[in-house]
Amino acid sequence: MSHLRKLRAAALIVQEVALLGRQPPYSRSFSSYNRPSPKYPHHVPLGFFEKGFLAVGSAVGALLNPRRADLIATLGEVTATPYFIYRLRDAMLQDPTGRQILRDRPRITSQTLPLPYLRSLPENSVGRTYATWLDREGVSPDTRDNVQYIDDPECAYVMQRYRECHDFYHAVTGLPTFVEGELALKAFEFLNTLIPMTGLSMAASVRLKPAERERLFSLYLPWAVRSGLNSKELINVYWEKILEKDVDELRAELGIEKPPDMRDIRRMIRLQQKREREQQQGKSS
């Protein structure tokens, strides 16, 4: 995170220079010397220029290394305001389940959803599907960063909720965590949530191999468009209350079409390539 601190420090310098040029001597404007108090734990109040620097820096860093979850989280927060996170909050307020989630403010961690319990649920249940996906991908729900850069406490929780539910989206769709799978899910999330970061993440497709990129755009992007536009707002799903529900029934209710298994496709391609190499070696010998 040191590079983020450097970006914030540089942003402060630019901001102070700009303020000196256009503000009265005794103005009480937002500055490094007059920073508002945090509104919730981990909150870091930022000015316009600071958010701009973080947006550019985190976007470039995430493009260079799409596995940097901290940079992706930062980009998501600083680009979600002033409109997009409020739109998502309003979508929750307009839905009975969404309003209940905002009242209860549940958190998704290994303590609130212990894996031994999830593994004991019926085979095709939502909870068992989620636990199986976590085990297969080697992922823990405790790795999600805390929201820092969204000023409104309620909207900060909405972003935290989206972030912690992300693995449920993975589990329900079956998409893996490697870059190709993440980009397919991000395309789906963009059409479902309109959070800018999910759309901006598609720029990382330039780092894919040609075959992966062709597969993403010809197979998974059309799936993301169909399911993203037709599905209900996933932010309004109270996952903790439907852990025993059949996952196929849930997909039908939400309007989510399950995409082709990406791991199976990649496995079949590797086997085919292996057979072709063996055949070539056999001919040459």
C-alpha positions, 0 to 999 in steps of 0.5 A, a space after each residue: 500500500 506504500 504506493 497508494 500513500 505516495 499517490 495521496 501525498 502527491 495529490 495533497 501537494 497538487 491540491 494545495 497549490 491549486 487552492 493557493 491560486 484560487 481560494 481567499 487567504 482565510 478559506 476553510 476549504 478541504 485541505 490537508 490542514 483542514 481534513 474532515 473527521 472520519 465518519 466510520 472506522 477505516 474512513 479516509 476523507 479525500 478531496 477531488 484531486 486526491 481521488 483523481 490521483 488514486 483513480 489514475 494510479 490504481 487503474 494503471 497499477 491494476 492493468 499492469 497486475 490484475 491480481 492486485 485486489 487492493 488496487 481494484 478495490 481502491 479503483 472501485 471506491 474512488 470511481 463509484 461516487 458521486 452517482 453510481 454507489 448512490 444508485 446501488 444504495 437506492 436500488 436496495 432502498 426500493 427492495 424489501 430485502 435490500 432494506 432489511 440488509 441495510 438495517 441488519 448490515 450483515 458481514 460475510 466472514 469465516 466467522 459468520 459463515 463457518 466453512 464446516 457448517 456450509 460443507 454440511 449442507 445439501 449437495 446442490 444448496 447455495 451454501 454448499 456450492 459456495 463452500 465448494 467454490 471457496 475450497 476449489 479456488 483456495 479463497 477465504 471470505 476474510 481477504 476483502 479490504 475494508 472500504 475507506 474512500 466513500 464518505 457516506 457511511 451507508 454507501 460505504 456499507 453498500 460497497 462493502 456488501 458488494 465486495 463481500 458478496 463477490 465470491 457468491 457471484 463466483 460460486 453461483 456462476 461457477 467462474 474461477 478466479 484466474 484473469 479470464 474468469 474474473 473478467 467474465 464475472 466483471 462484465 456481468 457485474 457491470 451490467 448488473 450493478 453499473 459500478 464503473 470499476 467492473 466495466 473498467 476492468 475489461 481493459 485487462 483483457 489486453 493481457 490475455 493470450 489470444 485464444 483466451 481473449 477470443 473465448 472471452 469475447 465470443 463466449 463469455 461476454 455474450 453470456 455476461 450481456 444476457 445474464 447481466 441485463 436480465 438478472 435481478 439486482 444481486 445486491 438485494 440477495 440476502 445470501 445468509 438467509 438462503 444457504 439451504 436453497 437449491 442453487 439451480 432454483 436460485 439461478 432461475 429466480 434471479 435470471 442468471 444463466 450458468 455459463 460454460 465451465 471455464 475450467 473444463 474448457 481449458 482442460 479439454 484444450 490442454 488435453 487436445 494440445 497434448 494429443 497433438 504434440 504426441 501425434 507429432 512426436 510419433 510421426 517424427 520418430 
